[in-house]
Amino acid sequence: MSTVRDLFTKPVLIFGCGNVLVGDDGFGPAVMDHLLANYPLPGHVAALDVGTSIRELLFDLVLLPDKPRTIFIVDSVSESDRAPGELFEMDISRIPIHKVNDFSLHMFPSVNLLNDLQEGAGVEIRVLAVQTGKLPDEIRPGLSAPVRAAVPKACEWLLREVEVLS
């Protein structure tokens, strides 16, 4: 289990983003729950379910004198050309500006902060996204079957990628 202190001292960070009350938007937190419950993390890695508070953490990281080397962000997105549950890596320049839910990674100034970290500070930013099914219009916790099936696959992908960074 990662602590807040780990977020400011480890060279590799993994953030699970999303709102668990809005269906498939809770993918990032679900991945963090599964990852932390089922896999030991290498010593150089901290992982945290940041829910809808990514913006505040990114702002803190921008201000740090010693920044992490790599940040992985796990989130859900809706792209018309993908199947629900499909995992893919997304460049931060392709993050959609608008998403159904407020308080998300996709809203400014979060994208600006990611750009500042990557371009201004040399932090490698990697976004692992899952294609959502339908996002509910009201509070409805729980992932759809295809997105739920992608959770362990996302964990395996993350573990392979962070192992290379040791």
Phi and psi in radians as a Rosetta constraint file:
Dihedral C 1 N 2 CA 2 C 2 CIRCULARHARMONIC -1.460 0.35
Dihedral N 2 CA 2 C 2 N 3 CIRCULARHARMONIC 2.589 0.35
Dihedral C 2 N 3 CA 3 C 3 CIRCULARHARMONIC -1.894 0.35
Dihedral N 3 CA 3 C 3 N 4 CIRCULARHARMONIC 2.935 0.35
Dihedral C 3 N 4 CA 4 C 4 CIRCULARHARMONIC -1.051 0.35
Dihedral N 4 CA 4 C 4 N 5 CIRCULARHARMONIC -0.662 0.35
Dihedral C 4 N 5 CA 5 C 5 CIRCULARHARMONIC -1.052 0.35
Dihedral N 5 CA 5 C 5 N 6 CIRCULARHARMONIC -0.670 0.35
Dihedral C 5 N 6 CA 6 C 6 CIRCULARHARMONIC -1.020 0.35
Dihedral N 6 CA 6 C 6 N 7 CIRCULARHARMONIC -0.597 0.35
Dihedral C 6 N 7 CA 7 C 7 CIRCULARHARMONIC -1.117 0.35
Dihedral N 7 CA 7 C 7 N 8 CIRCULARHARMONIC -0.393 0.35
Dihedral C 7 N 8 CA 8 C 8 CIRCULARHARMONIC -1.891 0.35
Dihedral N 8 CA 8 C 8 N 9 CIRCULARHARMONIC 0.081 0.35
Dihedral C 8 N 9 CA 9 C 9 CIRCULARHARMONIC -2.245 0.35
Dihedral N 9 CA 9 C 9 N 10 CIRCULARHARMONIC -0.386 0.35
Dihedral C 9 N 10 CA 10 C 10 CIRCULARHARMONIC -1.461 0.35
Dihedral N 10 CA 10 C 10 N 11 CIRCULARHARMONIC 2.507 0.35
Dihedral C 10 N 11 CA 11 C 11 CIRCULARHARMONIC -1.336 0.35
Dihedral N 11 CA 11 C 11 N 12 CIRCULARHARMONIC -0.317 0.35
Dihedral C 11 N 12 CA 12 C 12 CIRCULARHARMONIC -2.205 0.35
Dihedral N 12 CA 12 C 12 N 13 CIRCULARHARMONIC 2.193 0.35
Dihedral C 12 N 13 CA 13 C 13 CIRCULARHARMONIC -2.100 0.35
Dihedral N 13 CA 13 C 13 N 14 CIRCULARHARMONIC 2.505 0.35
Dihedral C 13 N 14 CA 14 C 14 CIRCULARHARMONIC -2.174 0.35
Dihedral N 14 CA 14 C 14 N 15 CIRCULARHARMONIC 2.166 0.35
Dihedral C 14 N 15 CA 15 C 15 CIRCULARHARMONIC -2.026 0.35
Dihedral N 15 CA 15 C 15 N 16 CIRCULARHARMONIC 2.210 0.35
Dihedral C 15 N 16 CA 16 C 16 CIRCULARHARMONIC -1.689 0.35
Dihedral N 16 CA 16 C 16 N 17 CIRCULARHARMONIC 2.048 0.35
Dihedral C 16 N 17 CA 17 C 17 CIRCULARHARMONIC -1.878 0.35
Dihedral N 17 CA 17 C 17 N 18 CIRCULARHARMONIC 2.600 0.35
Dihedral C 17 N 18 CA 18 C 18 CIRCULARHARMONIC 2.449 0.35
Dihedral N 18 CA 18 C 18 N 19 CIRCULARHARMONIC 2.921 0.35
Dihedral C 18 N 19 CA 19 C 19 CIRCULARHARMONIC -1.853 0.35
Dihedral N 19 CA 19 C 19 N 20 CIRCULARHARMONIC 1.941 0.35
Dihedral C 19 N 20 CA 20 C 20 CIRCULARHARMONIC -1.174 0.35
Dihedral N 20 CA 20 C 20 N 21 CIRCULARHARMONIC -0.217 0.35
Dihedral C 20 N 21 CA 21 C 21 CIRCULARHARMONIC -1.518 0.35
Dihedral N 21 CA 21 C 21 N 22 CIRCULARHARMONIC -0.066 0.35
Dihedral C 21 N 22 CA 22 C 22 CIRCULARHARMONIC -2.156 0.35
Dihedral N 22 CA 22 C 22 N 23 CIRCULARHARMONIC 1.095 0.35
Dihedral C 22 N 23 CA 23 C 23 CIRCULARHARMONIC 0.905 0.35
Dihedral N 23 CA 23 C 23 N 24 CIRCULARHARMONIC -2.226 0.35
Dihedral C 23 N 24 CA 24 C 24 CIRCULARHARMONIC -1.129 0.35
Dihedral N 24 CA 24 C 24 N 25 CIRCULARHARMONIC -0.236 0.35
Dihedral C 24 N 25 CA 25 C 25 CIRCULARHARMONIC -1.110 0.35
Dihedral N 25 CA 25 C 25 N 26 CIRCULARHARMONIC -0.312 0.35
Dihedral C 25 N 26 CA 26 C 26 CIRCULARHARMONIC -1.450 0.35
Dihedral N 26 CA 26 C 26 N 27 CIRCULARHARMONIC 0.248 0.35
Dihedral C 26 N 27 CA 27 C 27 CIRCULARHARMONIC -1.044 0.35
Dihedral N 27 CA 27 C 27 N 28 CIRCULARHARMONIC -0.861 0.35
Dihedral C 27 N 28 CA 28 C 28 CIRCULARHARMONIC -0.977 0.35
Dihedral N 28 CA 28 C 28 N 29 CIRCULARHARMONIC -0.887 0.35
Dihedral C 28 N 29 CA 29 C 29 CIRCULARHARMONIC -1.060 0.35
Dihedral N 29 CA 29 C 29 N 30 CIRCULARHARMONIC -0.650 0.35
Dihedral C 29 N 30 CA 30 C 30 CIRCULARHARMONIC -1.112 0.35
Dihedral N 30 CA 30 C 30 N 31 CIRCULARHARMONIC -0.683 0.35
Dihedral C 30 N 31 CA 31 C 31 CIRCULARHARMONIC -1.126 0.35
Dihedral N 31 CA 31 C 31 N 32 CIRCULARHARMONIC -0.754 0.35
Dihedral C 31 N 32 CA 32 C 32 CIRCULARHARMONIC -1.100 0.35
Dihedral N 32 CA 32 C 32 N 33 CIRCULARHARMONIC -0.752 0.35
Dihedral C 32 N 33 CA 33 C 33 CIRCULARHARMONIC -1.017 0.35
Dihedral N 33 CA 33 C 33 N 34 CIRCULARHARMONIC -0.835 0.35
Dihedral C 33 N 34 CA 34 C 34 CIRCULARHARMONIC -1.164 0.35
Dihedral N 34 CA 34 C 34 N 35 CIRCULARHARMONIC -0.765 0.35
Dihedral C 34 N 35 CA 35 C 35 CIRCULARHARMONIC -1.040 0.35
Dihedral N 35 CA 35 C 35 N 36 CIRCULARHARMONIC -0.893 0.35
Dihedral C 35 N 36 CA 36 C 36 CIRCULARHARMONIC -1.236 0.35
Dihedral N 36 CA 36 C 36 N 37 CIRCULARHARMONIC -0.478 0.35
Dihedral C 36 N 37 CA 37 C 37 CIRCULARHARMONIC -1.444 0.35
Dihedral N 37 CA 37 C 37 N 38 CIRCULARHARMONIC -0.407 0.35
Dihedral C 37 N 38 CA 38 C 38 CIRCULARHARMONIC -2.116 0.35
Dihedral N 38 CA 38 C 38 N 39 CIRCULARHARMONIC -0.163 0.35
Dihedral C 38 N 39 CA 39 C 39 CIRCULARHARMONIC -2.379 0.35
Dihedral N 39 CA 39 C 39 N 40 CIRCULARHARMONIC 2.391 0.35
Dihedral C 39 N 40 CA 40 C 40 CIRCULARHARMONIC -1.352 0.35
Dihedral N 40 CA 40 C 40 N 41 CIRCULARHARMONIC 2.345 0.35
Dihedral C 40 N 41 CA 41 C 41 CIRCULARHARMONIC -1.546 0.35
Dihedral N 41 CA 41 C 41 N 42 CIRCULARHARMONIC 2.515 0.35
Dihedral C 41 N 42 CA 42 C 42 CIRCULARHARMONIC -1.040 0.35
Dihedral N 42 CA 42 C 42 N 43 CIRCULARHARMONIC 2.703 0.35
Dihedral C 42 N 43 CA 43 C 43 CIRCULARHARMONIC -1.077 0.35
Dihedral N 43 CA 43 C 43 N 44 CIRCULARHARMONIC -0.375 0.35
Dihedral C 43 N 44 CA 44 C 44 CIRCULARHARMONIC -1.570 0.35
Dihedral N 44 CA 44 C 44 N 45 CIRCULARHARMONIC 0.110 0.35
Dihedral C 44 N 45 CA 45 C 45 CIRCULARHARMONIC -2.095 0.35
Dihedral N 45 CA 45 C 45 N 46 CIRCULARHARMONIC 2.406 0.35
Dihedral C 45 N 46 CA 46 C 46 CIRCULARHARMONIC -2.114 0.35
Dihedral N 46 CA 46 C 46 N 47 CIRCULARHARMONIC 2.427 0.35
Dihedral C 46 N 47 CA 47 C 47 CIRCULARHARMONIC -2.276 0.35
Dihedral N 47 CA 47 C 47 N 48 CIRCULARHARMONIC 2.452 0.35
Dihedral C 47 N 48 CA 48 C 48 CIRCULARHARMONIC -2.634 0.35
Dihedral N 48 CA 48 C 48 N 49 CIRCULARHARMONIC 2.398 0.35
Dihedral C 48 N 49 CA 49 C 49 CIRCULARHARMONIC -1.355 0.35
Dihedral N 49 CA 49 C 49 N 50 CIRCULARHARMONIC 1.917 0.35
Dihedral C 49 N 50 CA 50 C 50 CIRCULARHARMONIC -1.721 0.35
Dihedral N 50 CA 50 C 50 N 51 CIRCULARHARMONIC -0.002 0.35
Dihedral C 50 N 51 CA 51 C 51 CIRCULARHARMONIC 0.889 0.35
Dihedral N 51 CA 51 C 51 N 52 CIRCULARHARMONIC -2.112 0.35
Dihedral C 51 N 52 CA 52 C 52 CIRCULARHARMONIC -1.824 0.35
Dihedral N 52 CA 52 C 52 N 53 CIRCULARHARMONIC 0.284 0.35
Dihedral C 52 N 53 CA 53 C 53 CIRCULARHARMONIC -1.875 0.35
Dihedral N 53 CA 53 C 53 N 54 CIRCULARHARMONIC 0.428 0.35
Dihedral C 53 N 54 CA 54 C 54 CIRCULARHARMONIC -1.029 0.35
Dihedral N 54 CA 54 C 54 N 55 CIRCULARHARMONIC -0.659 0.35
Dihedral C 54 N 55 CA 55 C 55 CIRCULARHARMONIC -0.991 0.35
Dihedral N 55 CA 55 C 55 N 56 CIRCULARHARMONIC -0.813 0.35
Dihedral C 55 N 56 CA 56 C 56 CIRCULARHARMONIC -1.129 0.35
Dihedral N 56 CA 56 C 56 N 57 CIRCULARHARMONIC -0.722 0.35
Dihedral C 56 N 57 CA 57 C 57 CIRCULARHARMONIC -1.158 0.35
Dihedral N 57 CA 57 C 57 N 58 CIRCULARHARMONIC -0.717 0.35
Dihedral C 57 N 58 CA 58 C 58 CIRCULARHARMONIC -1.092 0.35
Dihedral N 58 CA 58 C 58 N 59 CIRCULARHARMONIC -0.701 0.35
Dihedral C 58 N 59 CA 59 C 59 CIRCULARHARMONIC -1.063 0.35
Dihedral N 59 CA 59 C 59 N 60 CIRCULARHARMONIC -0.779 0.35
Dihedral C 59 N 60 CA 60 C 60 CIRCULARHARMONIC -1.056 0.35
Dihedral N 60 CA 60 C 60 N 61 CIRCULARHARMONIC -0.734 0.35
Dihedral C 60 N 61 CA 61 C 61 CIRCULARHARMONIC -1.158 0.35
Dihedral N 61 CA 61 C 61 N 62 CIRCULARHARMONIC -0.640 0.35
Dihedral C 61 N 62 CA 62 C 62 CIRCULARHARMONIC -1.051 0.35
Dihedral N 62 CA 62 C 62 N 63 CIRCULARHARMONIC -0.618 0.35
Dihedral C 62 N 63 CA 63 C 63 CIRCULARHARMONIC -1.441 0.35
Dihedral N 63 CA 63 C 63 N 64 CIRCULARHARMONIC -0.240 0.35
Dihedral C 63 N 64 CA 64 C 64 CIRCULARHARMONIC -1.166 0.35
Dihedral N 64 CA 64 C 64 N 65 CIRCULARHARMONIC 2.429 0.35
Dihedral C 64 N 65 CA 65 C 65 CIRCULARHARMONIC -1.233 0.35
Dihedral N 65 CA 65 C 65 N 66 CIRCULARHARMONIC -0.644 0.35
Dihedral C 65 N 66 CA 66 C 66 CIRCULARHARMONIC -1.922 0.35
Dihedral N 66 CA 66 C 66 N 67 CIRCULARHARMONIC 1.826 0.35
Dihedral C 66 N 67 CA 67 C 67 CIRCULARHARMONIC -1.607 0.35
Dihedral N 67 CA 67 C 67 N 68 CIRCULARHARMONIC 2.778 0.35
Dihedral C 67 N 68 CA 68 C 68 CIRCULARHARMONIC -1.157 0.35
Dihedral N 68 CA 68 C 68 N 69 CIRCULARHARMONIC 2.798 0.35
Dihedral C 68 N 69 CA 69 C 69 CIRCULARHARMONIC -1.348 0.35
Dihedral N 69 CA 69 C 69 N 70 CIRCULARHARMONIC -0.713 0.35
Dihedral C 69 N 70 CA 70 C 70 CIRCULARHARMONIC -2.462 0.35
Dihedral N 70 CA 70 C 70 N 71 CIRCULARHARMONIC 2.418 0.35
Dihedral C 70 N 71 CA 71 C 71 CIRCULARHARMONIC -2.169 0.35
Dihedral N 71 CA 71 C 71 N 72 CIRCULARHARMONIC 2.184 0.35
Dihedral C 71 N 72 CA 72 C 72 CIRCULARHARMONIC -1.768 0.35
Dihedral N 72 CA 72 C 72 N 73 CIRCULARHARMONIC 2.323 0.35
Dihedral C 72 N 73 CA 73 C 73 CIRCULARHARMONIC -2.087 0.35
Dihedral N 73 CA 73 C 73 N 74 CIRCULARHARMONIC 2.241 0.35
Dihedral C 73 N 74 CA 74 C 74 CIRCULARHARMONIC -1.961 0.35
Dihedral N 74 CA 74 C 74 N 75 CIRCULARHARMONIC 2.138 0.35
Dihedral C 74 N 75 CA 75 C 75 CIRCULARHARMONIC -2.671 0.35
Dihedral N 75 CA 75 C 75 N 76 CIRCULARHARMONIC 3.034 0.35
Dihedral C 75 N 76 CA 76 C 76 CIRCULARHARMONIC -1.942 0.35
Dihedral N 76 CA 76 C 76 N 77 CIRCULARHARMONIC 2.595 0.35
Dihedral C 76 N 77 CA 77 C 77 CIRCULARHARMONIC -2.462 0.35
Dihedral N 77 CA 77 C 77 N 78 CIRCULARHARMONIC 2.886 0.35
Dihedral C 77 N 78 CA 78 C 78 CIRCULARHARMONIC -2.093 0.35
Dihedral N 78 CA 78 C 78 N 79 CIRCULARHARMONIC 1.943 0.35
Dihedral C 78 N 79 CA 79 C 79 CIRCULARHARMONIC -2.175 0.35
Dihedral N 79 CA 79 C 79 N 80 CIRCULARHARMONIC 2.347 0.35
Dihedral C 79 N 80 CA 80 C 80 CIRCULARHARMONIC -1.174 0.35
Dihedral N 80 CA 80 C 80 N 81 CIRCULARHARMONIC -0.364 0.35
Dihedral C 80 N 81 CA 81 C 81 CIRCULARHARMONIC -1.697 0.35
Dihedral N 81 CA 81 C 81 N 82 CIRCULARHARMONIC 0.292 0.35
Dihedral C 81 N 82 CA 82 C 82 CIRCULARHARMONIC -2.173 0.35
Dihedral N 82 CA 82 C 82 N 83 CIRCULARHARMONIC 2.699 0.35
Dihedral C 82 N 83 CA 83 C 83 CIRCULARHARMONIC -1.524 0.35
Dihedral N 83 CA 83 C 83 N 84 CIRCULARHARMONIC 2.510 0.35
Dihedral C 83 N 84 CA 84 C 84 CIRCULARHARMONIC -0.938 0.35
Dihedral N 84 CA 84 C 84 N 85 CIRCULARHARMONIC 2.335 0.35
Dihedral C 84 N 85 CA 85 C 85 CIRCULARHARMONIC 1.563 0.35
Dihedral N 85 CA 85 C 85 N 86 CIRCULARHARMONIC -0.107 0.35
Dihedral C 85 N 86 CA 86 C 86 CIRCULARHARMONIC -1.229 0.35
Dihedral N 86 CA 86 C 86 N 87 CIRCULARHARMONIC 2.239 0.35
Dihedral C 86 N 87 CA 87 C 87 CIRCULARHARMONIC -1.632 0.35
Dihedral N 87 CA 87 C 87 N 88 CIRCULARHARMONIC 2.460 0.35
Dihedral C 87 N 88 CA 88 C 88 CIRCULARHARMONIC -2.765 0.35
Dihedral N 88 CA 88 C 88 N 89 CIRCULARHARMONIC 2.664 0.35
Dihedral C 88 N 89 CA 89 C 89 CIRCULARHARMONIC -1.577 0.35
Dihedral N 89 CA 89 C 89 N 90 CIRCULARHARMONIC 2.380 0.35
Dihedral C 89 N 90 CA 90 C 90 CIRCULARHARMONIC -2.138 0.35
Dihedral N 90 CA 90 C 90 N 91 CIRCULARHARMONIC 2.243 0.35
Dihedral C 90 N 91 CA 91 C 91 CIRCULARHARMONIC -1.197 0.35
Dihedral N 91 CA 91 C 91 N 92 CIRCULARHARMONIC 2.522 0.35
Dihedral C 91 N 92 CA 92 C 92 CIRCULARHARMONIC -1.117 0.35
Dihedral N 92 CA 92 C 92 N 93 CIRCULARHARMONIC -0.371 0.35
Dihedral C 92 N 93 CA 93 C 93 CIRCULARHARMONIC -1.225 0.35
Dihedral N 93 CA 93 C 93 N 94 CIRCULARHARMONIC -0.273 0.35
Dihedral C 93 N 94 CA 94 C 94 CIRCULARHARMONIC -1.765 0.35
Dihedral N 94 CA 94 C 94 N 95 CIRCULARHARMONIC 0.013 0.35
Dihedral C 94 N 95 CA 95 C 95 CIRCULARHARMONIC -1.105 0.35
Dihedral N 95 CA 95 C 95 N 96 CIRCULARHARMONIC 2.197 0.35
Dihedral C 95 N 96 CA 96 C 96 CIRCULARHARMONIC -1.085 0.35
Dihedral N 96 CA 96 C 96 N 97 CIRCULARHARMONIC 2.437 0.35
Dihedral C 96 N 97 CA 97 C 97 CIRCULARHARMONIC -1.242 0.35
Dihedral N 97 CA 97 C 97 N 98 CIRCULARHARMONIC -0.576 0.35
Dihedral C 97 N 98 CA 98 C 98 CIRCULARHARMONIC -2.102 0.35
Dihedral N 98 CA 98 C 98 N 99 CIRCULARHARMONIC 2.452 0.35
Dihedral C 98 N 99 CA 99 C 99 CIRCULARHARMONIC -2.456 0.35
Dihedral N 99 CA 99 C 99 N 100 CIRCULARHARMONIC 2.784 0.35
Dihedral C 99 N 100 CA 100 C 100 CIRCULARHARMONIC -1.006 0.35
Dihedral N 100 CA 100 C 100 N 101 CIRCULARHARMONIC -0.703 0.35
Dihedral C 100 N 101 CA 101 C 101 CIRCULARHARMONIC -1.630 0.35
Dihedral N 101 CA 101 C 101 N 102 CIRCULARHARMONIC 2.468 0.35
Dihedral C 101 N 102 CA 102 C 102 CIRCULARHARMONIC -1.326 0.35
Dihedral N 102 CA 102 C 102 N 103 CIRCULARHARMONIC 3.006 0.35
Dihedral C 102 N 103 CA 103 C 103 CIRCULARHARMONIC 1.111 0.35
Dihedral N 103 CA 103 C 103 N 104 CIRCULARHARMONIC 0.518 0.35
Dihedral C 103 N 104 CA 104 C 104 CIRCULARHARMONIC -1.826 0.35
Dihedral N 104 CA 104 C 104 N 105 CIRCULARHARMONIC 2.982 0.35
Dihedral C 104 N 105 CA 105 C 105 CIRCULARHARMONIC -1.027 0.35
Dihedral N 105 CA 105 C 105 N 106 CIRCULARHARMONIC -0.501 0.35
Dihedral C 105 N 106 CA 106 C 106 CIRCULARHARMONIC -1.380 0.35
Dihedral N 106 CA 106 C 106 N 107 CIRCULARHARMONIC -0.102 0.35
Dihedral C 106 N 107 CA 107 C 107 CIRCULARHARMONIC -1.675 0.35
Dihedral N 107 CA 107 C 107 N 108 CIRCULARHARMONIC 2.523 0.35
Dihedral C 107 N 108 CA 108 C 108 CIRCULARHARMONIC -1.203 0.35
Dihedral N 108 CA 108 C 108 N 109 CIRCULARHARMONIC 2.524 0.35
Dihedral C 108 N 109 CA 109 C 109 CIRCULARHARMONIC -1.640 0.35
Dihedral N 109 CA 109 C 109 N 110 CIRCULARHARMONIC 0.189 0.35
Dihedral C 109 N 110 CA 110 C 110 CIRCULARHARMONIC -0.989 0.35
Dihedral N 110 CA 110 C 110 N 111 CIRCULARHARMONIC -0.778 0.35
Dihedral C 110 N 111 CA 111 C 111 CIRCULARHARMONIC -1.109 0.35
Dihedral N 111 CA 111 C 111 N 112 CIRCULARHARMONIC -0.685 0.35
Dihedral C 111 N 112 CA 112 C 112 CIRCULARHARMONIC -1.085 0.35
Dihedral N 112 CA 112 C 112 N 113 CIRCULARHARMONIC -0.715 0.35
Dihedral C 112 N 113 CA 113 C 113 CIRCULARHARMONIC -1.142 0.35
Dihedral N 113 CA 113 C 113 N 114 CIRCULARHARMONIC -0.690 0.35
Dihedral C 113 N 114 CA 114 C 114 CIRCULARHARMONIC -1.076 0.35
Dihedral N 114 CA 114 C 114 N 115 CIRCULARHARMONIC -0.755 0.35
Dihedral C 114 N 115 CA 115 C 115 CIRCULARHARMONIC -1.083 0.35
Dihedral N 115 CA 115 C 115 N 116 CIRCULARHARMONIC -0.722 0.35
Dihedral C 115 N 116 CA 116 C 116 CIRCULARHARMONIC -1.064 0.35
Dihedral N 116 CA 116 C 116 N 117 CIRCULARHARMONIC -0.767 0.35
Dihedral C 116 N 117 CA 117 C 117 CIRCULARHARMONIC -1.133 0.35
Dihedral N 117 CA 117 C 117 N 118 CIRCULARHARMONIC -0.753 0.35
Dihedral C 117 N 118 CA 118 C 118 CIRCULARHARMONIC -1.312 0.35
Dihedral N 118 CA 118 C 118 N 119 CIRCULARHARMONIC -0.942 0.35
Dihedral C 118 N 119 CA 119 C 119 CIRCULARHARMONIC -1.357 0.35
Dihedral N 119 CA 119 C 119 N 120 CIRCULARHARMONIC -0.747 0.35
Dihedral C 119 N 120 CA 120 C 120 CIRCULARHARMONIC -1.454 0.35
Dihedral N 120 CA 120 C 120 N 121 CIRCULARHARMONIC -0.562 0.35
Dihedral C 120 N 121 CA 121 C 121 CIRCULARHARMONIC -2.010 0.35
Dihedral N 121 CA 121 C 121 N 122 CIRCULARHARMONIC -0.061 0.35
Dihedral C 121 N 122 CA 122 C 122 CIRCULARHARMONIC 1.305 0.35
Dihedral N 122 CA 122 C 122 N 123 CIRCULARHARMONIC 0.333 0.35
Dihedral C 122 N 123 CA 123 C 123 CIRCULARHARMONIC -1.404 0.35
Dihedral N 123 CA 123 C 123 N 124 CIRCULARHARMONIC 2.266 0.35
Dihedral C 123 N 124 CA 124 C 124 CIRCULARHARMONIC -1.326 0.35
Dihedral N 124 CA 124 C 124 N 125 CIRCULARHARMONIC 2.146 0.35
Dihedral C 124 N 125 CA 125 C 125 CIRCULARHARMONIC -1.933 0.35
Dihedral N 125 CA 125 C 125 N 126 CIRCULARHARMONIC 2.175 0.35
Dihedral C 125 N 126 CA 126 C 126 CIRCULARHARMONIC -2.216 0.35
Dihedral N 126 CA 126 C 126 N 127 CIRCULARHARMONIC 2.238 0.35
Dihedral C 126 N 127 CA 127 C 127 CIRCULARHARMONIC -1.957 0.35
Dihedral N 127 CA 127 C 127 N 128 CIRCULARHARMONIC 2.077 0.35
Dihedral C 127 N 128 CA 128 C 128 CIRCULARHARMONIC -1.750 0.35
Dihedral N 128 CA 128 C 128 N 129 CIRCULARHARMONIC 2.052 0.35
Dihedral C 128 N 129 CA 129 C 129 CIRCULARHARMONIC -2.024 0.35
Dihedral N 129 CA 129 C 129 N 130 CIRCULARHARMONIC 2.695 0.35
Dihedral C 129 N 130 CA 130 C 130 CIRCULARHARMONIC -2.106 0.35
Dihedral N 130 CA 130 C 130 N 131 CIRCULARHARMONIC 2.466 0.35
Dihedral C 130 N 131 CA 131 C 131 CIRCULARHARMONIC -1.318 0.35
Dihedral N 131 CA 131 C 131 N 132 CIRCULARHARMONIC 2.197 0.35
Dihedral C 131 N 132 CA 132 C 132 CIRCULARHARMONIC -1.317 0.35
Dihedral N 132 CA 132 C 132 N 133 CIRCULARHARMONIC 2.813 0.35
Dihedral C 132 N 133 CA 133 C 133 CIRCULARHARMONIC -1.489 0.35
Dihedral N 133 CA 133 C 133 N 134 CIRCULARHARMONIC -2.382 0.35
Dihedral C 133 N 134 CA 134 C 134 CIRCULARHARMONIC -1.519 0.35
Dihedral N 134 CA 134 C 134 N 135 CIRCULARHARMONIC 2.269 0.35
Dihedral C 134 N 135 CA 135 C 135 CIRCULARHARMONIC -1.511 0.35
Dihedral N 135 CA 135 C 135 N 136 CIRCULARHARMONIC 2.306 0.35
Dihedral C 135 N 136 CA 136 C 136 CIRCULARHARMONIC -1.230 0.35
Dihedral N 136 CA 136 C 136 N 137 CIRCULARHARMONIC 2.697 0.35
Dihedral C 136 N 137 CA 137 C 137 CIRCULARHARMONIC -1.438 0.35
Dihedral N 137 CA 137 C 137 N 138 CIRCULARHARMONIC -0.245 0.35
Dihedral C 137 N 138 CA 138 C 138 CIRCULARHARMONIC -2.274 0.35
Dihedral N 138 CA 138 C 138 N 139 CIRCULARHARMONIC 3.073 0.35
Dihedral C 138 N 139 CA 139 C 139 CIRCULARHARMONIC -1.087 0.35
Dihedral N 139 CA 139 C 139 N 140 CIRCULARHARMONIC 2.135 0.35
Dihedral C 139 N 140 CA 140 C 140 CIRCULARHARMONIC -2.717 0.35
Dihedral N 140 CA 140 C 140 N 141 CIRCULARHARMONIC 1.612 0.35
Dihedral C 140 N 141 CA 141 C 141 CIRCULARHARMONIC -1.159 0.35
Dihedral N 141 CA 141 C 141 N 142 CIRCULARHARMONIC 2.740 0.35
Dihedral C 141 N 142 CA 142 C 142 CIRCULARHARMONIC 1.922 0.35
Dihedral N 142 CA 142 C 142 N 143 CIRCULARHARMONIC 2.393 0.35
Dihedral C 142 N 143 CA 143 C 143 CIRCULARHARMONIC -1.497 0.35
Dihedral N 143 CA 143 C 143 N 144 CIRCULARHARMONIC 2.612 0.35
Dihedral C 143 N 144 CA 144 C 144 CIRCULARHARMONIC -1.197 0.35
Dihedral N 144 CA 144 C 144 N 145 CIRCULARHARMONIC 2.809 0.35
Dihedral C 144 N 145 CA 145 C 145 CIRCULARHARMONIC -0.987 0.35
Dihedral N 145 CA 145 C 145 N 146 CIRCULARHARMONIC -0.788 0.35
Dihedral C 145 N 146 CA 146 C 146 CIRCULARHARMONIC -1.151 0.35
Dihedral N 146 CA 146 C 146 N 147 CIRCULARHARMONIC -0.638 0.35
Dihedral C 146 N 147 CA 147 C 147 CIRCULARHARMONIC -1.280 0.35
Dihedral N 147 CA 147 C 147 N 148 CIRCULARHARMONIC -0.680 0.35
Dihedral C 147 N 148 CA 148 C 148 CIRCULARHARMONIC -1.060 0.35
Dihedral N 148 CA 148 C 148 N 149 CIRCULARHARMONIC -0.691 0.35
Dihedral C 148 N 149 CA 149 C 149 CIRCULARHARMONIC -1.162 0.35
Dihedral N 149 CA 149 C 149 N 150 CIRCULARHARMONIC -0.387 0.35
Dihedral C 149 N 150 CA 150 C 150 CIRCULARHARMONIC -1.414 0.35
Dihedral N 150 CA 150 C 150 N 151 CIRCULARHARMONIC -0.242 0.35
Dihedral C 150 N 151 CA 151 C 151 CIRCULARHARMONIC -1.026 0.35
Dihedral N 151 CA 151 C 151 N 152 CIRCULARHARMONIC -0.960 0.35
Dihedral C 151 N 152 CA 152 C 152 CIRCULARHARMONIC -1.127 0.35
Dihedral N 152 CA 152 C 152 N 153 CIRCULARHARMONIC -0.556 0.35
Dihedral C 152 N 153 CA 153 C 153 CIRCULARHARMONIC -1.141 0.35
Dihedral N 153 CA 153 C 153 N 154 CIRCULARHARMONIC -0.679 0.35
Dihedral C 153 N 154 CA 154 C 154 CIRCULARHARMONIC -1.125 0.35
Dihedral N 154 CA 154 C 154 N 155 CIRCULARHARMONIC -0.699 0.35
Dihedral C 154 N 155 CA 155 C 155 CIRCULARHARMONIC -1.093 0.35
Dihedral N 155 CA 155 C 155 N 156 CIRCULARHARMONIC -0.775 0.35
Dihedral C 155 N 156 CA 156 C 156 CIRCULARHARMONIC -1.099 0.35
Dihedral N 156 CA 156 C 156 N 157 CIRCULARHARMONIC -0.722 0.35
Dihedral C 156 N 157 CA 157 C 157 CIRCULARHARMONIC -1.074 0.35
Dihedral N 157 CA 157 C 157 N 158 CIRCULARHARMONIC -0.823 0.35
Dihedral C 157 N 158 CA 158 C 158 CIRCULARHARMONIC -1.049 0.35
Dihedral N 158 CA 158 C 158 N 159 CIRCULARHARMONIC -0.788 0.35
Dihedral C 158 N 159 CA 159 C 159 CIRCULARHARMONIC -1.099 0.35
Dihedral N 159 CA 159 C 159 N 160 CIRCULARHARMONIC -0.702 0.35
Dihedral C 159 N 160 CA 160 C 160 CIRCULARHARMONIC -1.077 0.35
Dihedral N 160 CA 160 C 160 N 161 CIRCULARHARMONIC -0.772 0.35
Dihedral C 160 N 161 CA 161 C 161 CIRCULARHARMONIC -1.218 0.35
Dihedral N 161 CA 161 C 161 N 162 CIRCULARHARMONIC -0.696 0.35
Dihedral C 161 N 162 CA 162 C 162 CIRCULARHARMONIC -1.294 0.35
Dihedral N 162 CA 162 C 162 N 163 CIRCULARHARMONIC -0.490 0.35
Dihedral C 162 N 163 CA 163 C 163 CIRCULARHARMONIC -1.103 0.35
Dihedral N 163 CA 163 C 163 N 164 CIRCULARHARMONIC -0.633 0.35
Dihedral C 163 N 164 CA 164 C 164 CIRCULARHARMONIC -1.127 0.35
Dihedral N 164 CA 164 C 164 N 165 CIRCULARHARMONIC -0.479 0.35
Dihedral C 164 N 165 CA 165 C 165 CIRCULARHARMONIC -1.525 0.35
Dihedral N 165 CA 165 C 165 N 166 CIRCULARHARMONIC 0.045 0.35
